[in-house]
């Protein structure tokens, strides 16, 4: 899954003040959880090709202030690990799977991104359980602005839409949202003024791509039903 190229257990990472590069060969598990409540907006300050991958530097103050090398941060809905902490930003490495399954490979300098640190056990779960493993890319097919409110409709693949339901949850670019309705080719969400002002969703234009993660419970129910079918693997 996107954002999940890393596996295994890390030794204790350096402190947040350590500006050394965290070795790319050391695997990092991204099995932490998020809420889909964006903490802050970050700005892309560098995009460096590292074939077959990519390195992003994101300015994310104040979130970056206490981030440590190896920490997992959800960037536009995709869980990535901090590989370098230096003055002015955090660096992340994106592998081929992440580039193929998300919109992150299309980011440019000065683009804004949604940022959220991983959930702590003592935190309130204000949104819904988000893994940071992007299921696929959707596209804004229509946008209806009504004063300070906006209703967005996103086109998505049938397999993703099959895991959505009216009044269910979906993460769009890492933002926890409630599905208003879903049909055979698209789903809609209603965005409140706070979401429009505090996340990248307020800047979306028709045709823009977004990272989608469907509800975790839907995935397991769908898998269980598939496994019960005669001849299923």
C-alpha positions as CSV (number, residue, x, y, z in Angstrom):
1,X,0.0,0.0,0.0
2,X,1.1,3.6,-0.5
3,X,3.1,4.8,2.4
4,X,3.8,1.3,3.6
5,X,7.0,0.4,1.7
6,X,8.7,0.3,5.1
7,X,8.5,-2.7,7.5
8,X,10.3,-4.0,10.5
9,X,11.5,-2.4,13.7
10,X,13.8,0.6,14.1
11,X,16.5,0.9,16.7
12,X,15.9,4.0,18.9
13,X,16.0,7.0,16.6
14,X,18.1,10.1,17.1
15,X,16.5,13.1,19.0
16,X,14.7,15.9,17.2
17,X,17.8,18.1,17.4
18,X,19.9,15.5,15.5
19,X,20.3,16.7,11.9
20,X,22.0,13.6,10.6
21,X,20.4,11.8,7.7
22,X,18.5,8.7,8.9
23,X,19.8,5.8,6.8
24,X,17.4,4.9,4.0
25,X,18.4,1.2,4.3
26,X,16.9,1.1,7.8
27,X,13.2,0.0,7.5
28,X,10.5,2.0,9.3
29,X,7.1,0.6,10.0
30,X,4.2,2.9,9.4
31,X,1.7,0.9,11.4
32,X,0.6,3.9,13.5
33,X,-2.8,5.5,13.3
34,X,-4.1,9.0,12.5
35,X,-7.4,10.8,13.1
36,X,-7.9,12.7,9.8
37,X,-7.9,16.0,11.8
38,X,-5.2,18.1,10.1
39,X,-2.9,19.8,12.6
40,X,-1.3,22.3,10.3
41,X,-0.5,23.2,6.7
42,X,3.1,22.7,5.4
43,X,4.8,24.1,2.4
44,X,6.9,22.1,-0.1
45,X,10.4,23.8,-0.2
46,X,12.3,21.2,-2.2
47,X,11.6,18.3,-4.6
48,X,14.6,16.2,-5.4
49,X,14.4,13.1,-7.8
50,X,16.1,10.0,-6.3
51,X,15.3,7.4,-9.0
52,X,13.2,5.3,-8.7
53,X,12.0,7.5,-5.8
54,X,11.8,11.1,-4.7
55,X,12.8,13.2,-1.7
56,X,10.5,15.9,-0.4
57,X,11.4,18.7,2.0
58,X,8.4,20.2,3.8
59,X,8.4,23.3,5.9
60,X,5.9,22.4,8.7
61,X,6.4,24.8,11.6
62,X,5.2,24.5,14.4
63,X,4.7,20.7,13.8
64,X,8.3,20.3,12.7
65,X,9.6,21.7,16.0
66,X,9.3,18.5,18.0
67,X,9.4,16.0,15.1
68,X,12.2,13.4,15.4
69,X,13.9,11.3,12.8
70,X,11.9,8.2,12.2
71,X,8.6,9.8,13.2
72,X,5.6,9.1,11.1
73,X,3.7,12.0,9.7
74,X,0.6,11.9,7.5
75,X,1.1,14.2,4.4
76,X,-2.0,14.7,2.3
77,X,-3.2,11.4,3.7
78,X,0.0,9.4,3.1
79,X,2.0,8.1,6.0
80,X,5.7,9.0,5.6
81,X,8.7,8.8,7.9
82,X,11.0,11.7,8.7
83,X,14.5,10.9,7.3
84,X,16.1,14.2,8.1
85,X,15.3,17.0,10.5
86,X,17.1,20.2,9.7
87,X,16.5,23.9,10.2
88,X,13.8,25.0,7.8
89,X,12.0,21.7,7.2
90,X,11.6,17.9,7.4
91,X,12.7,15.5,4.7
92,X,10.8,12.5,3.5
93,X,11.7,9.8,0.9
94,X,8.9,8.5,-1.4
95,X,9.3,5.1,-3.0
96,X,7.9,3.9,-6.3
97,X,4.7,2.5,-4.8
98,X,3.9,5.8,-3.1
99,X,4.5,7.7,-6.3
100,X,2.3,5.3,-8.3
101,X,-0.6,5.3,-5.9
102,X,-0.8,8.9,-4.6
103,X,-0.7,12.5,-5.8
104,X,2.5,13.3,-3.9
105,X,4.7,12.8,-7.0
106,X,3.0,15.8,-8.6
107,X,3.8,18.2,-5.8
108,X,5.8,21.3,-6.7
109,X,7.8,23.9,-4.7
110,X,5.4,26.2,-2.7
111,X,2.5,23.7,-2.8
112,X,0.6,23.4,0.5
113,X,0.1,20.0,2.1
114,X,-2.0,18.8,5.0
115,X,0.0,17.5,8.0
116,X,-0.9,15.3,11.0
117,X,1.3,13.6,13.5
118,X,0.5,10.0,14.5
119,X,-2.1,9.4,17.2
120,X,-1.1,8.9,20.8
121,X,-2.9,6.4,23.0
122,X,-4.1,9.3,25.2
123,X,-5.4,11.4,22.4
124,X,-9.1,11.9,21.6
125,X,-10.3,10.3,18.4
126,X,-12.1,13.3,17.0
127,X,-12.2,12.1,13.3
128,X,-12.0,8.4,12.5
129,X,-9.2,5.8,12.4
130,X,-7.0,6.6,9.4
131,X,-3.9,4.4,8.6
132,X,-2.2,6.8,6.1
133,X,-2.2,4.0,3.5
134,X,-3.7,5.6,0.5
135,X,-6.1,3.3,-1.4
136,X,-6.2,5.3,-4.6
137,X,-6.6,8.7,-6.3
138,X,-9.9,10.4,-6.8
139,X,-10.6,13.5,-8.8
140,X,-12.8,16.6,-8.1
141,X,-15.6,16.4,-10.6
142,X,-17.8,19.3,-9.3
143,X,-17.8,21.9,-6.6
144,X,-20.8,23.9,-5.4
145,X,-20.0,26.9,-3.3
146,X,-22.9,28.2,-1.1
147,X,-21.6,31.1,0.9
148,X,-18.9,29.9,3.3
149,X,-19.9,26.2,2.7
150,X,-18.9,24.0,-0.2
151,X,-20.2,20.6,-1.5
152,X,-17.6,18.6,-3.4
153,X,-18.1,15.6,-5.6
154,X,-15.2,13.3,-6.3
155,X,-15.0,10.7,-9.1
156,X,-13.3,7.4,-7.9
157,X,-12.9,3.8,-9.0
158,X,-15.7,1.4,-8.4
159,X,-13.7,-0.7,-6.0
160,X,-13.2,2.3,-3.7
161,X,-16.8,3.5,-4.0
162,X,-17.9,0.0,-3.0
163,X,-16.2,0.6,0.4
164,X,-18.2,3.9,1.0
165,X,-21.6,4.5,2.3
166,X,-23.7,7.6,3.0
167,X,-22.9,8.9,6.5
168,X,-19.8,6.8,6.6
169,X,-16.2,8.1,6.8
170,X,-13.6,8.7,4.2
171,X,-10.2,10.5,4.3
172,X,-9.6,12.9,1.4
173,X,-6.0,14.2,1.3
174,X,-5.8,13.1,4.9
175,X,-8.9,15.0,6.0
176,X,-11.6,13.0,7.9
177,X,-14.9,13.6,6.2
178,X,-18.5,12.3,6.3
179,X,-19.8,10.9,3.0
180,X,-23.0,12.7,2.0
181,X,-24.0,10.3,-0.8
182,X,-22.3,7.8,-3.1
183,X,-23.3,6.4,-6.5
184,X,-21.7,4.1,-9.1
185,X,-19.1,6.7,-10.2
186,X,-18.6,9.3,-7.4
187,X,-19.3,10.4,-3.9
188,X,-19.9,13.8,-2.3
189,X,-18.8,15.5,0.9
190,X,-19.9,18.8,2.5
191,X,-17.0,21.0,3.7
192,X,-17.5,23.4,6.6
193,X,-15.8,26.9,6.6
194,X,-13.1,25.7,9.1
195,X,-12.1,22.8,6.8
196,X,-12.0,25.1,3.8
197,X,-9.8,27.6,5.6
198,X,-7.5,25.1,7.5
199,X,-6.8,22.5,4.9
200,X,-5.8,22.2,1.2
201,X,-9.4,21.2,0.3
202,X,-10.5,24.8,0.2
203,X,-8.1,25.4,-2.8
204,X,-9.2,22.4,-4.9
205,X,-10.4,23.1,-8.4
206,X,-12.4,20.8,-10.7
207,X,-10.0,18.2,-12.2
208,X,-7.6,18.2,-9.2
209,X,-6.5,14.8,-7.9
210,X,-6.8,13.8,-4.2
211,X,-5.6,10.9,-2.1
212,X,-8.4,8.6,-0.9
213,X,-8.4,6.2,2.0
214,X,-11.7,4.4,2.7
215,X,-12.9,3.3,6.1
216,X,-10.9,0.6,7.8
217,X,-13.9,-1.4,8.9
218,X,-15.2,-1.5,5.3
219,X,-11.9,-3.0,4.1
220,X,-12.1,-5.9,6.6
221,X,-15.8,-6.6,6.0
222,X,-15.2,-6.7,2.3
223,X,-12.2,-9.0,2.7
224,X,-14.2,-11.3,5.0
225,X,-17.1,-11.5,2.5
226,X,-14.7,-12.2,-0.3
227,X,-12.9,-15.0,1.6
228,X,-16.3,-16.7,2.3
229,X,-17.1,-17.1,-1.4
230,X,-16.6,-20.6,-2.8
231,X,-13.2,-21.0,-4.3
232,X,-11.8,-17.8,-2.7
233,X,-8.1,-17.9,-1.9
